């Protein structure tokens, strides 16, 4: 973690202790507290048979494409304080993990994981929320392990994109369940780019490299729905 990132996180953490004294008497809707803890979750479940043909399936003589089955989860956590019950300042953290398993003429296993974090600002009004996060750090990993029909390994390597940053926007509506608990849907847009990549080839070390800078940065963007649980106290 760089010095600038450390100072930014320290400043935000300090603000979480200072802001309660600025708005102790002002609370959120329905008397909800201003300390805010949000957990957002979406499952990952996909299926295909694209190991031979890009669009799926196979033609005569090409073999069995098998089935690609992907399962996993994407979890995001936001912690902070709502000044006056409306103006939010805090931190967000994301963790994603999934694994694609393939069975067919060429079988394989392809795990994917990602972690990232950054400061978050937002506005809360009634049950509505809109939050924006600057992603200070993001890391994305993917493994490639293919087994040929004779049982030998066709490939076995991992890649890691790192030194990533970007932004995330979280919009949703929360329904009050109790005086401190809310539930609701969220729609989250994420955009991240990565400056460097590390590759570890377990079959041929000559193909491995560390902290290789991209000429054109690797990037990811997605828009996904989430189920959200919020505690305010």
C-alpha positions, 0 to 999 in steps of 0.5 A: 500500500502506498503512502498516499493510500495509507493517508487517505484511509487514515483520514477517512477512518478518523472522520468516522470518529469525528462526525458523530460529535457533529450530528449526534442529535440528528438521526436517520429516517424512522429514528435510525442511527447514523452508524451504517453497515451494509452487506451486498450479495449476489450469487454467480451461477452460469452454464455453457458448453463453449470449450470447442465452438465459441457459440457452444456445441460442436460439429461432427468429428470435433469431440464432446464440448462437455459442460462449463459450470460456474458457481461462486459469489460476489460480496461487498461491504460498506461501513461508515457514518451518515452525517445528519442521517443523510450525508454518508462517508465511509469505506467499501470492500469487495470480495468475489470468488468463482470457479468454472469447471469443465467436463468433456474431451478437454476438462478443466478448472478455472478459478477466478477471484478479486478483492478491492477497496476504497473510500465511499461518499453517498447521499441517503434520502428516505429509503433511497441511497446513492453511493460512489466509491473510488477504488484505491486498490484492486487485484484480479486473479484467474487460474487455467488448468486443462486436462487432455483426454489422455490424462496429461496436463494441457495447461497449468498457469495463473495470471494476476492483474494488479495495481488496479483502480477505478470507481463504483456507483451503488444505487438502491432502495432500502425497506425498513424492517425494524428500527435498525434493520433495512433490506432492499435491492441495489444496482451496482456499476463498477469500472476498473483498470489494471496497470500490471500483470504477473503470470506463473506458468507451472509447466514452463517457467520460461513463460512466467513473468512478474509485475509486467506493465501493460501497454494498454491497461486491462479493464473490467466493467459490469452492472449487476443487481445485489441483495442488500442488508443494512444495519443502522445504529 
